[in-house]
């Protein structure tokens, strides 16, 4: 059976601060993120299945990504858990995420790929994740680069 890829686009607003960074991004600042999630697999081949011919319903992919990424990160402030400013930020802001990693675009795509992969139906995997931090800057994660 042929391998097919489907992609769904998402957007969310998020702020972050980079610990020990040597530029202005060490300060809290926000971005309008655009996220592209691409899933690969073989389409369902069962005339009795309502999803015949699909990898998965786009609505199902939307639910997975919204629940695990968009709803979590939208309008949050994300800070590395080892940032010594974290406790002060938690006193001021309501929606603080203490990440296990420096919250760069590069680290977030890797984390998002792992999160989505855990939720996909059997036989499907994340092919790639592309996360735009600005209109002209993005990071990508590809499964083939991480095997």
ABEGO torsion letter per residue (X at the ends): XBBBBBBBBBBBBBBBBBBGBABAAABBBBBBBBBBBBBBEBBBBBAABAABGBABBAAAAAAAAAAAAAAAABGBBBBBAABAAAAAAAAABABBBBBABBBBAAAAAAAAAAAAAAABBBGBBBABBBBBABAABBBBBBAAAAX
